[in-house]
């Protein structure tokens, strides 16, 4: 799963903005089942009198901090793939950051895939038949359920 945490000043984005950002981020991961992509918005008070959002030691109501964790796929040492991903990601965010005059920071971390489960099940190997089924169903599918789907002719 790629987990995306957007730390934002309260009120910076509307509900429809958040939905549009979540869709744009999900589109970056066309190869993955959509349900793998999780986007969370953590709103923090940026009112100068009671701020919980500081940049450079000062309250800031026009800054977004994005922390991303990758489990489903990792880049390893492939710097070219890393830069290509960052370019795609930045392009997806542009209408909601640079396009609105908002400052932002993005940090992506690769995590150990072995330490990730969906509904108590280790996800299928990347590119495998099992992952194709999960993508088609857009949900975690147990081995038993995969067999039942095959028996029903749905796979």
Order of alpha helices (4+ residues) and beta strands (2+ residues): beta-alpha-beta-beta-beta-beta-alpha-beta-alpha-alpha
